[in-house]
Amino acid sequence: MLLELGDSFLRLICSGSYNPKRDAEEQLRELQQREPAKPHQLEGLRWLVQQHDRQLNALLADEMGLGKTFQTIALLAFLKDDRHCPGPHLILAPKSTIGAA
């Protein structure tokens, strides 16, 4: 499910219907029309953006299955396109998730 949401967001970006001028919440609302997102995912993305705006590091460590992949892809796309901040960004993930599909 999480990988599907992340893939859906990447497809949205590649389809040309992604508009970097809108804020992250608008982009997530559009994605929700295709793939339902949960309120906690919006809250998590909002928090991640606030941490970035305050120049603070952040660790997204929710329980398994709550949409961390989706939130991370949304955040990185938002930072790259709206904040002109392509990175670098450090992403830590368990070795067991590498190559999982």
Biopython code that builds the backbone (N, CA, C, O; Angstrom):
import numpy as np
from Bio.PDB.StructureBuilder import StructureBuilder

atoms = [
    (1, "MET", "N", (0.819, -1.193, 0.000)),
    (1, "MET", "CA", (0.000, 0.000, 0.000)),
    (1, "MET", "C", (0.864, 1.259, 0.000)),
    (1, "MET", "O", (0.616, 2.188, -0.769)),
    (2, "LEU", "N", (1.889, 1.287, 0.873)),
    (2, "LEU", "CA", (2.737, 2.468, 0.935)),
    (2, "LEU", "C", (3.483, 2.684, -0.366)),
    (2, "LEU", "O", (3.569, 3.806, -0.865)),
    (3, "LEU", "N", (4.023, 1.604, -0.915)),
    (3, "LEU", "CA", (4.735, 1.743, -2.179)),
    (3, "LEU", "C", (3.789, 2.165, -3.287)),
    (3, "LEU", "O", (4.179, 2.913, -4.185)),
    (4, "GLU", "N", (2.544, 1.692, -3.235)),
    (4, "GLU", "CA", (1.562, 2.103, -4.234)),
    (4, "GLU", "C", (1.287, 3.592, -4.133)),
    (4, "GLU", "O", (1.182, 4.267, -5.158)),
    (5, "LEU", "N", (1.165, 4.127, -2.908)),
    (5, "LEU", "CA", (0.940, 5.561, -2.737)),
    (5, "LEU", "C", (2.129, 6.354, -3.251)),
    (5, "LEU", "O", (1.958, 7.369, -3.927)),
    (6, "GLY", "N", (3.341, 5.892, -2.930)),
    (6, "GLY", "CA", (4.529, 6.567, -3.425)),
    (6, "GLY", "C", (4.599, 6.527, -4.939)),
    (6, "GLY", "O", (4.922, 7.530, -5.576)),
    (7, "ASP", "N", (4.298, 5.379, -5.517)),
    (7, "ASP", "CA", (4.278, 5.257, -6.975)),
    (7, "ASP", "C", (3.221, 6.167, -7.577)),
    (7, "ASP", "O", (3.450, 6.776, -8.622)),
    (8, "SER", "N", (2.067, 6.267, -6.931)),
    (8, "SER", "CA", (1.001, 7.136, -7.435)),
    (8, "SER", "C", (1.449, 8.589, -7.433)),
    (8, "SER", "O", (1.151, 9.337, -8.363)),
    (9, "PHE", "N", (2.169, 8.988, -6.384)),
    (9, "PHE", "CA", (2.649, 10.364, -6.330)),
    (9, "PHE", "C", (3.675, 10.610, -7.426)),
    (9, "PHE", "O", (3.660, 11.662, -8.065)),
    (10, "LEU", "N", (4.562, 9.652, -7.647)),
    (10, "LEU", "CA", (5.540, 9.809, -8.725)),
    (10, "LEU", "C", (4.854, 9.876, -10.086)),
    (10, "LEU", "O", (5.262, 10.653, -10.949)),
    (11, "ARG", "N", (3.804, 9.058, -10.282)),
    (11, "ARG", "CA", (3.059, 9.125, -11.542)),
    (11, "ARG", "C", (2.395, 10.488, -11.701)),
    (11, "ARG", "O", (2.351, 11.031, -12.805)),
    (12, "LEU", "N", (1.877, 11.045, -10.604)),
    (12, "LEU", "CA", (1.263, 12.371, -10.648)),
    (12, "LEU", "C", (2.280, 13.407, -11.101)),
    (12, "LEU", "O", (1.973, 14.264, -11.930)),
    (13, "ILE", "N", (3.483, 13.331, -10.562)),
    (13, "ILE", "CA", (4.535, 14.269, -10.944)),
    (13, "ILE", "C", (4.875, 14.115, -12.426)),
    (13, "ILE", "O", (4.993, 15.105, -13.147)),
    (14, "CYS", "N", (5.030, 12.876, -12.874)),
    (14, "CYS", "CA", (5.439, 12.610, -14.257)),
    (14, "CYS", "C", (4.323, 12.871, -15.262)),
    (14, "CYS", "O", (4.600, 13.086, -16.442)),
    (15, "SER", "N", (3.087, 12.856, -14.823)),
    (15, "SER", "CA", (1.963, 13.013, -15.748)),
    (15, "SER", "C", (1.792, 14.441, -16.243)),
    (15, "SER", "O", (1.094, 14.684, -17.228)),
    (16, "GLY", "N", (2.426, 15.380, -15.562)),
    (16, "GLY", "CA", (2.254, 16.768, -15.954)),
    (16, "GLY", "C", (1.124, 17.456, -15.207)),
    (16, "GLY", "O", (0.980, 18.674, -15.317)),
    (17, "SER", "N", (0.314, 16.717, -14.447)),
    (17, "SER", "CA", (-0.767, 17.351, -13.699)),
    (17, "SER", "C", (-0.281, 17.864, -12.346)),
    (17, "SER", "O", (-1.033, 18.515, -11.620)),
    (18, "TYR", "N", (0.961, 17.576, -12.010)),
    (18, "TYR", "CA", (1.570, 18.075, -10.774)),
    (18, "TYR", "C", (1.958, 19.529, -10.986)),
    (18, "TYR", "O", (2.622, 19.854, -11.970)),
    (19, "ASN", "N", (1.554, 20.402, -10.080)),
    (19, "ASN", "CA", (1.848, 21.823, -10.199)),
    (19, "ASN", "C", (2.683, 22.260, -9.008)),
    (19, "ASN", "O", (2.163, 22.326, -7.894)),
    (20, "PRO", "N", (3.953, 22.558, -9.203)),
    (20, "PRO", "CA", (4.818, 22.899, -8.079)),
    (20, "PRO", "C", (4.484, 24.223, -7.413)),
    (20, "PRO", "O", (5.040, 24.522, -6.357)),
    (21, "LYS", "N", (3.602, 25.024, -7.987)),
    (21, "LYS", "CA", (3.252, 26.315, -7.392)),
    (21, "LYS", "C", (2.258, 26.169, -6.251)),
    (21, "LYS", "O", (2.099, 27.089, -5.449)),
    (22, "ARG", "N", (1.593, 25.033, -6.168)),
    (22, "ARG", "CA", (0.640, 24.820, -5.079)),
    (22, "ARG", "C", (1.375, 24.318, -3.850)),
    (22, "ARG", "O", (2.494, 23.814, -3.944)),
    (23, "ASP", "N", (0.739, 24.460, -2.703)),
    (23, "ASP", "CA", (1.403, 23.969, -1.503)),
    (23, "ASP", "C", (1.239, 22.458, -1.374)),
    (23, "ASP", "O", (0.466, 21.836, -2.103)),
    (24, "ALA", "N", (1.974, 21.889, -0.443)),
    (24, "ALA", "CA", (2.001, 20.434, -0.288)),
    (24, "ALA", "C", (0.628, 19.867, 0.044)),
    (24, "ALA", "O", (0.283, 18.777, -0.413)),
    (25, "GLU", "N", (-0.159, 20.591, 0.832)),
    (25, "GLU", "CA", (-1.486, 20.085, 1.185)),
    (25, "GLU", "C", (-2.393, 19.995, -0.037)),
    (25, "GLU", "O", (-3.150, 19.035, -0.177)),
    (26, "GLU", "N", (-2.322, 20.985, -0.922)),
    (26, "GLU", "CA", (-3.123, 20.929, -2.152)),
    (26, "GLU", "C", (-2.713, 19.729, -2.998)),
    (26, "GLU", "O", (-3.561, 19.029, -3.551)),
    (27, "GLN", "N", (-1.417, 19.502, -3.094)),
    (27, "GLN", "CA", (-0.935, 18.375, -3.883)),
    (27, "GLN", "C", (-1.414, 17.062, -3.289)),
    (27, "GLN", "O", (-1.813, 16.153, -4.017)),
    (28, "LEU", "N", (-1.375, 16.964, -1.965)),
    (28, "LEU", "CA", (-1.852, 15.737, -1.330)),
    (28, "LEU", "C", (-3.359, 15.571, -1.510)),
    (28, "LEU", "O", (-3.843, 14.454, -1.694)),
    (29, "ARG", "N", (-4.106, 16.683, -1.457)),
    (29, "ARG", "CA", (-5.557, 16.578, -1.666)),
    (29, "ARG", "C", (-5.860, 16.055, -3.068)),
    (29, "ARG", "O", (-6.761, 15.237, -3.245)),
    (30, "GLU", "N", (-5.105, 16.529, -4.065)),
    (30, "GLU", "CA", (-5.309, 16.034, -5.430)),
    (30, "GLU", "C", (-4.994, 14.548, -5.512)),
    (30, "GLU", "O", (-5.715, 13.785, -6.155)),
    (31, "LEU", "N", (-3.918, 14.149, -4.860)),
    (31, "LEU", "CA", (-3.561, 12.738, -4.857)),
    (31, "LEU", "C", (-4.617, 11.907, -4.138)),
    (31, "LEU", "O", (-4.859, 10.757, -4.505)),
    (32, "GLN", "N", (-5.245, 12.484, -3.118)),
    (32, "GLN", "CA", (-6.286, 11.764, -2.379)),
    (32, "GLN", "C", (-7.449, 11.384, -3.282)),
    (32, "GLN", "O", (-8.124, 10.386, -3.031)),
    (33, "GLN", "N", (-7.691, 12.161, -4.322)),
    (33, "GLN", "CA", (-8.772, 11.820, -5.244)),
    (33, "GLN", "C", (-8.464, 10.500, -5.942)),
    (33, "GLN", "O", (-9.375, 9.754, -6.301)),
    (34, "ARG", "N", (-7.187, 10.217, -6.130)),
    (34, "ARG", "CA", (-6.781, 8.968, -6.786)),
    (34, "ARG", "C", (-6.503, 7.873, -5.767)),
    (34, "ARG", "O", (-6.951, 6.737, -5.925)),
    (35, "GLU", "N", (-5.774, 8.215, -4.740)),
    (35, "GLU", "CA", (-5.378, 7.273, -3.686)),
    (35, "GLU", "C", (-5.676, 7.946, -2.356)),
    (35, "GLU", "O", (-5.057, 8.960, -2.033)),
    (36, "PRO", "N", (-6.603, 7.413, -1.580)),
    (36, "PRO", "CA", (-6.963, 8.083, -0.326)),
    (36, "PRO", "C", (-5.771, 8.210, 0.625)),
    (36, "PRO", "O", (-5.083, 7.231, 0.914)),
    (37, "ALA", "N", (-5.543, 9.425, 1.100)),
    (37, "ALA", "CA", (-4.526, 9.668, 2.120)),
    (37, "ALA", "C", (-5.241, 9.904, 3.441)),
    (37, "ALA", "O", (-6.405, 10.305, 3.472)),
    (38, "LYS", "N", (-4.551, 9.657, 4.496)),
    (38, "LYS", "CA", (-5.131, 9.780, 5.828)),
    (38, "LYS", "C", (-4.807, 11.157, 6.419)),
    (38, "LYS", "O", (-3.799, 11.764, 6.058)),
    (39, "PRO", "N", (-5.660, 11.649, 7.327)),
    (39, "PRO", "CA", (-5.380, 12.948, 7.962)),
    (39, "PRO", "C", (-4.015, 12.995, 8.645)),
    (39, "PRO", "O", (-3.358, 14.036, 8.641)),
    (40, "HIS", "N", (-3.584, 11.878, 9.232)),
    (40, "HIS", "CA", (-2.281, 11.888, 9.905)),
    (40, "HIS", "C", (-1.136, 12.051, 8.901)),
    (40, "HIS", "O", (-0.061, 12.525, 9.268)),
    (41, "GLN", "N", (-1.354, 11.664, 7.639)),
    (41, "GLN", "CA", (-0.316, 11.868, 6.629)),
    (41, "GLN", "C", (-0.183, 13.354, 6.304)),
    (41, "GLN", "O", (0.929, 13.855, 6.134)),
    (42, "LEU", "N", (-1.305, 14.055, 6.217)),
    (42, "LEU", "CA", (-1.262, 15.505, 6.007)),
    (42, "LEU", "C", (-0.592, 16.194, 7.191)),
    (42, "LEU", "O", (0.233, 17.091, 7.019)),
    (43, "GLU", "N", (-0.959, 15.762, 8.390)),
    (43, "GLU", "CA", (-0.369, 16.340, 9.598)),
    (43, "GLU", "C", (1.138, 16.086, 9.632)),
    (43, "GLU", "O", (1.913, 16.976, 9.983)),
    (44, "GLY", "N", (1.548, 14.878, 9.271)),
    (44, "GLY", "CA", (2.969, 14.549, 9.243)),
    (44, "GLY", "C", (3.732, 15.370, 8.219)),
    (44, "GLY", "O", (4.837, 15.839, 8.493)),
    (45, "LEU", "N", (3.152, 15.544, 7.045)),
    (45, "LEU", "CA", (3.802, 16.355, 6.017)),
    (45, "LEU", "C", (3.907, 17.804, 6.472)),
    (45, "LEU", "O", (4.947, 18.439, 6.294)),
    (46, "ARG", "N", (2.843, 18.326, 7.055)),
    (46, "ARG", "CA", (2.852, 19.699, 7.567)),
    (46, "ARG", "C", (3.979, 19.868, 8.602)),
    (46, "ARG", "O", (4.701, 20.865, 8.592)),
    (47, "TRP", "N", (4.111, 18.879, 9.488)),
    (47, "TRP", "CA", (5.153, 18.930, 10.516)),
    (47, "TRP", "C", (6.541, 18.890, 9.885)),
    (47, "TRP", "O", (7.428, 19.639, 10.295)),
    (48, "LEU", "N", (6.736, 18.030, 8.899)),
    (48, "LEU", "CA", (8.036, 17.939, 8.238)),
    (48, "LEU", "C", (8.406, 19.254, 7.557)),
    (48, "LEU", "O", (9.556, 19.686, 7.626)),
    (49, "VAL", "N", (7.441, 19.886, 6.904)),
    (49, "VAL", "CA", (7.697, 21.176, 6.252)),
    (49, "VAL", "C", (8.044, 22.231, 7.303)),
    (49, "VAL", "O", (8.954, 23.033, 7.097)),
    (50, "GLN", "N", (7.327, 22.236, 8.427)),
    (50, "GLN", "CA", (7.633, 23.188, 9.503)),
    (50, "GLN", "C", (9.053, 22.986, 10.027)),
    (50, "GLN", "O", (9.774, 23.955, 10.264)),
    (51, "GLN", "N", (9.451, 21.734, 10.205)),
    (51, "GLN", "CA", (10.809, 21.459, 10.677)),
    (51, "GLN", "C", (11.828, 22.008, 9.680)),
    (51, "GLN", "O", (12.825, 22.614, 10.073)),
    (52, "HIS", "N", (11.578, 21.798, 8.412)),
    (52, "HIS", "CA", (12.488, 22.309, 7.383)),
    (52, "HIS", "C", (12.533, 23.831, 7.424)),
    (52, "HIS", "O", (13.611, 24.423, 7.366)),
    (53, "ASP", "N", (11.368, 24.467, 7.524)),
    (53, "ASP", "CA", (11.309, 25.930, 7.559)),
    (53, "ASP", "C", (12.058, 26.505, 8.758)),
    (53, "ASP", "O", (12.609, 27.603, 8.681)),
    (54, "ARG", "N", (12.077, 25.773, 9.848)),
    (54, "ARG", "CA", (12.782, 26.206, 11.064)),
    (54, "ARG", "C", (14.250, 25.787, 11.049)),
    (54, "ARG", "O", (14.977, 26.019, 12.015)),
    (55, "GLN", "N", (14.677, 25.176, 9.958)),
    (55, "GLN", "CA", (16.042, 24.676, 9.788)),
    (55, "GLN", "C", (16.402, 23.664, 10.875)),
    (55, "GLN", "O", (17.512, 23.661, 11.407)),
    (56, "LEU", "N", (15.431, 22.808, 11.187)),
    (56, "LEU", "CA", (15.635, 21.738, 12.154)),
    (56, "LEU", "C", (15.625, 20.398, 11.434)),
    (56, "LEU", "O", (14.881, 20.210, 10.471)),
    (57, "ASN", "N", (16.438, 19.481, 11.895)),
    (57, "ASN", "CA", (16.402, 18.125, 11.360)),
    (57, "ASN", "C", (15.144, 17.432, 11.850)),
    (57, "ASN", "O", (14.575, 17.816, 12.871)),
    (58, "ALA", "N", (14.715, 16.424, 11.133)),
    (58, "ALA", "CA", (13.494, 15.713, 11.515)),
    (58, "ALA", "C", (13.688, 14.219, 11.311)),
    (58, "ALA", "O", (14.432, 13.780, 10.434)),
    (59, "LEU", "N", (13.008, 13.464, 12.132)),
    (59, "LEU", "CA", (13.006, 12.012, 12.026)),
    (59, "LEU", "C", (11.558, 11.564, 12.001)),
    (59, "LEU", "O", (10.833, 11.743, 12.980)),
    (60, "LEU", "N", (11.135, 10.990, 10.900)),
    (60, "LEU", "CA", (9.774, 10.479, 10.760)),
    (60, "LEU", "C", (9.810, 9.011, 11.155)),
    (60, "LEU", "O", (10.303, 8.174, 10.399)),
    (61, "ALA", "N", (9.295, 8.699, 12.327)),
    (61, "ALA", "CA", (9.427, 7.345, 12.874)),
    (61, "ALA", "C", (8.079, 6.814, 13.344)),
    (61, "ALA", "O", (7.964, 6.323, 14.467)),
    (62, "ASP", "N", (7.067, 6.908, 12.502)),
    (62, "ASP", "CA", (5.746, 6.379, 12.834)),
    (62, "ASP", "C", (5.768, 4.857, 12.821)),
    (62, "ASP", "O", (6.731, 4.230, 12.379)),
    (63, "GLU", "N", (4.692, 4.291, 13.313)),
    (63, "GLU", "CA", (4.523, 2.836, 13.274)),
    (63, "GLU", "C", (4.532, 2.355, 11.821)),
    (63, "GLU", "O", (4.312, 3.140, 10.899)),
    (64, "MET", "N", (4.783, 1.083, 11.631)),
    (64, "MET", "CA", (4.777, 0.500, 10.295)),
    (64, "MET", "C", (3.375, 0.595, 9.691)),
    (64, "MET", "O", (2.381, 0.313, 10.361)),
    (65, "GLY", "N", (3.307, 0.989, 8.435)),
    (65, "GLY", "CA", (2.035, 1.018, 7.727)),
    (65, "GLY", "C", (1.276, 2.321, 7.811)),
    (65, "GLY", "O", (0.108, 2.371, 7.424)),
    (66, "LEU", "N", (1.905, 3.391, 8.308)),
    (66, "LEU", "CA", (1.193, 4.661, 8.456)),
    (66, "LEU", "C", (1.478, 5.658, 7.339)),
    (66, "LEU", "O", (0.925, 6.758, 7.349)),
    (67, "GLY", "N", (2.320, 5.304, 6.382)),
    (67, "GLY", "CA", (2.509, 6.171, 5.221)),
    (67, "GLY", "C", (3.775, 6.995, 5.220)),
    (67, "GLY", "O", (3.796, 8.078, 4.636)),
    (68, "LYS", "N", (4.828, 6.519, 5.853)),
    (68, "LYS", "CA", (6.081, 7.275, 5.877)),
    (68, "LYS", "C", (6.673, 7.441, 4.478)),
    (68, "LYS", "O", (7.207, 8.501, 4.152)),
    (69, "THR", "N", (6.581, 6.408, 3.659)),
    (69, "THR", "CA", (7.111, 6.491, 2.296)),
    (69, "THR", "C", (6.388, 7.585, 1.521)),
    (69, "THR", "O", (7.019, 8.413, 0.864)),
    (70, "PHE", "N", (5.085, 7.581, 1.603)),
    (70, "PHE", "CA", (4.257, 8.579, 0.925)),
    (70, "PHE", "C", (4.613, 9.986, 1.399)),
    (70, "PHE", "O", (4.811, 10.882, 0.579)),
    (71, "GLN", "N", (4.694, 10.186, 2.706)),
    (71, "GLN", "CA", (4.998, 11.501, 3.256)),
    (71, "GLN", "C", (6.389, 11.968, 2.838)),
    (71, "GLN", "O", (6.595, 13.147, 2.550)),
    (72, "THR", "N", (7.333, 11.043, 2.808)),
    (72, "THR", "CA", (8.702, 11.393, 2.442)),
    (72, "THR", "C", (8.796, 11.810, 0.981)),
    (72, "THR", "O", (9.457, 12.798, 0.660)),
    (73, "ILE", "N", (8.148, 11.073, 0.103)),
    (73, "ILE", "CA", (8.148, 11.439, -1.319)),
    (73, "ILE", "C", (7.474, 12.792, -1.513)),
    (73, "ILE", "O", (7.964, 13.628, -2.273)),
    (74, "ALA", "N", (6.357, 13.010, -0.831)),
    (74, "ALA", "CA", (5.651, 14.295, -0.935)),
    (74, "ALA", "C", (6.534, 15.433, -0.438)),
    (74, "ALA", "O", (6.593, 16.489, -1.067)),
    (75, "LEU", "N", (7.217, 15.228, 0.682)),
    (75, "LEU", "CA", (8.095, 16.265, 1.226)),
    (75, "LEU", "C", (9.235, 16.583, 0.269)),
    (75, "LEU", "O", (9.497, 17.753, -0.010)),
    (76, "LEU", "N", (9.916, 15.563, -0.238)),
    (76, "LEU", "CA", (11.056, 15.806, -1.123)),
    (76, "LEU", "C", (10.631, 16.497, -2.414)),
    (76, "LEU", "O", (11.342, 17.369, -2.914)),
    (77, "ALA", "N", (9.484, 16.116, -2.953)),
    (77, "ALA", "CA", (8.971, 16.785, -4.156)),
    (77, "ALA", "C", (8.637, 18.239, -3.855)),
    (77, "ALA", "O", (8.944, 19.127, -4.651)),
    (78, "PHE", "N", (8.012, 18.484, -2.713)),
    (78, "PHE", "CA", (7.665, 19.848, -2.307)),
    (78, "PHE", "C", (8.924, 20.696, -2.134)),
    (78, "PHE", "O", (8.984, 21.826, -2.620)),
    (79, "LEU", "N", (9.923, 20.158, -1.449)),
    (79, "LEU", "CA", (11.153, 20.914, -1.230)),
    (79, "LEU", "C", (11.868, 21.210, -2.541)),
    (79, "LEU", "O", (12.371, 22.315, -2.742)),
    (80, "LYS", "N", (11.915, 20.238, -3.423)),
    (80, "LYS", "CA", (12.605, 20.425, -4.704)),
    (80, "LYS", "C", (11.903, 21.460, -5.567)),
    (80, "LYS", "O", (12.548, 22.359, -6.107)),
    (81, "ASP", "N", (10.595, 21.343, -5.702)),
    (81, "ASP", "CA", (9.874, 22.177, -6.661)),
    (81, "ASP", "C", (9.414, 23.516, -6.102)),
    (81, "ASP", "O", (9.464, 24.523, -6.808)),
    (82, "ASP", "N", (8.972, 23.548, -4.865)),
    (82, "ASP", "CA", (8.433, 24.783, -4.311)),
    (82, "ASP", "C", (9.463, 25.591, -3.535)),
    (82, "ASP", "O", (9.420, 26.821, -3.532)),
    (83, "ARG", "N", (10.370, 24.911, -2.890)),
    (83, "ARG", "CA", (11.367, 25.604, -2.072)),
    (83, "ARG", "C", (12.732, 25.635, -2.751)),
    (83, "ARG", "O", (13.684, 26.181, -2.193)),
    (84, "HIS", "N", (12.840, 25.064, -3.934)),
    (84, "HIS", "CA", (14.098, 25.028, -4.691)),
    (84, "HIS", "C", (15.239, 24.490, -3.823)),
    (84, "HIS", "O", (16.340, 25.041, -3.800)),
    (85, "CYS", "N", (14.947, 23.417, -3.124)),
    (85, "CYS", "CA", (15.903, 22.785, -2.211)),
    (85, "CYS", "C", (16.050, 21.317, -2.601)),
    (85, "CYS", "O", (15.428, 20.451, -1.986)),
    (86, "PRO", "N", (16.869, 21.027, -3.622)),
    (86, "PRO", "CA", (16.964, 19.657, -4.115)),
    (86, "PRO", "C", (17.726, 18.706, -3.191)),
    (86, "PRO", "O", (17.702, 17.495, -3.409)),
    (87, "GLY", "N", (18.381, 19.214, -2.193)),
    (87, "GLY", "CA", (19.080, 18.323, -1.276)),
    (87, "GLY", "C", (20.459, 18.851, -0.979)),
    (87, "GLY", "O", (20.763, 20.001, -1.296)),
    (88, "PRO", "N", (21.278, 18.056, -0.393)),
    (88, "PRO", "CA", (21.076, 16.626, -0.138)),
    (88, "PRO", "C", (20.168, 16.378, 1.059)),
    (88, "PRO", "O", (20.043, 17.217, 1.951)),
    (89, "HIS", "N", (19.549, 15.224, 1.059)),
    (89, "HIS", "CA", (18.691, 14.770, 2.147)),
    (89, "HIS", "C", (19.119, 13.351, 2.511)),
    (89, "HIS", "O", (19.415, 12.542, 1.632)),
    (90, "LEU", "N", (19.151, 13.061, 3.777)),
    (90, "LEU", "CA", (19.529, 11.735, 4.253)),
    (90, "LEU", "C", (18.271, 10.961, 4.607)),
    (90, "LEU", "O", (17.462, 11.418, 5.415)),
    (91, "ILE", "N", (18.105, 9.791, 4.005)),
    (91, "ILE", "CA", (16.964, 8.924, 4.288)),
    (91, "ILE", "C", (17.508, 7.614, 4.836)),
    (91, "ILE", "O", (18.319, 6.950, 4.191)),
    (92, "LEU", "N", (17.058, 7.249, 6.023)),
    (92, "LEU", "CA", (17.466, 5.991, 6.647)),
    (92, "LEU", "C", (16.304, 5.020, 6.585)),
    (92, "LEU", "O", (15.167, 5.376, 6.895)),
    (93, "ALA", "N", (16.594, 3.793, 6.185)),
    (93, "ALA", "CA", (15.561, 2.758, 6.107)),
    (93, "ALA", "C", (16.196, 1.417, 6.448)),
    (93, "ALA", "O", (17.383, 1.211, 6.199)),
    (94, "PRO", "N", (15.414, 0.508, 7.013)),
    (94, "PRO", "CA", (15.963, -0.816, 7.316)),
    (94, "PRO", "C", (16.433, -1.527, 6.048)),
    (94, "PRO", "O", (15.838, -1.367, 4.982)),
    (95, "LYS", "N", (17.485, -2.301, 6.168)),
    (95, "LYS", "CA", (18.018, -3.044, 5.029)),
    (95, "LYS", "C", (16.953, -3.951, 4.415)),
    (95, "LYS", "O", (16.967, -4.215, 3.213)),
    (96, "SER", "N", (16.038, -4.419, 5.246)),
    (96, "SER", "CA", (14.994, -5.329, 4.759)),
    (96, "SER", "C", (14.049, -4.668, 3.763)),
    (96, "SER", "O", (13.346, -5.364, 3.031)),
    (97, "THR", "N", (14.020, -3.328, 3.720)),
    (97, "THR", "CA", (13.119, -2.651, 2.784)),
    (97, "THR", "C", (13.738, -2.441, 1.410)),
    (97, "THR", "O", (13.032, -2.105, 0.459)),
    (98, "ILE", "N", (15.024, -2.631, 1.295)),
    (98, "ILE", "CA", (15.692, -2.433, 0.010)),
    (98, "ILE", "C", (15.296, -3.556, -0.934)),
    (98, "ILE", "O", (15.450, -4.735, -0.617)),
    (99, "GLY", "N", (14.788, -3.178, -2.086)),
    (99, "GLY", "CA", (14.375, -4.158, -3.079)),
    (99, "GLY", "C", (13.003, -4.741, -2.825)),
    (99, "GLY", "O", (12.544, -5.582, -3.598)),
    (100, "ALA", "N", (12.339, -4.323, -1.769)),
    (100, "ALA", "CA", (10.978, -4.819, -1.495)),
    (100, "ALA", "C", (10.005, -4.127, -2.427)),
    (100, "ALA", "O", (10.116, -2.928, -2.679)),
    (101, "ALA", "N", (9.067, -4.877, -2.928)),
    (101, "ALA", "CA", (8.067, -4.274, -3.816)),
    (101, "ALA", "C", (6.702, -4.818, -3.504)),
    (101, "ALA", "O", (5.723, -4.434, -4.144)),
]
sb = StructureBuilder()
sb.init_structure("model")
sb.init_model(0)
sb.init_chain("A")
sb.init_seg("    ")
for serial, (resi, resn, name, xyz) in enumerate(atoms, 1):
    if name == "N":
        sb.init_residue(resn, " ", resi, " ")
    sb.init_atom(name, np.array(xyz, "f"), 0.0, 1.0, " ", f" {name:<3s}", serial, name[0])
structure = sb.get_structure()
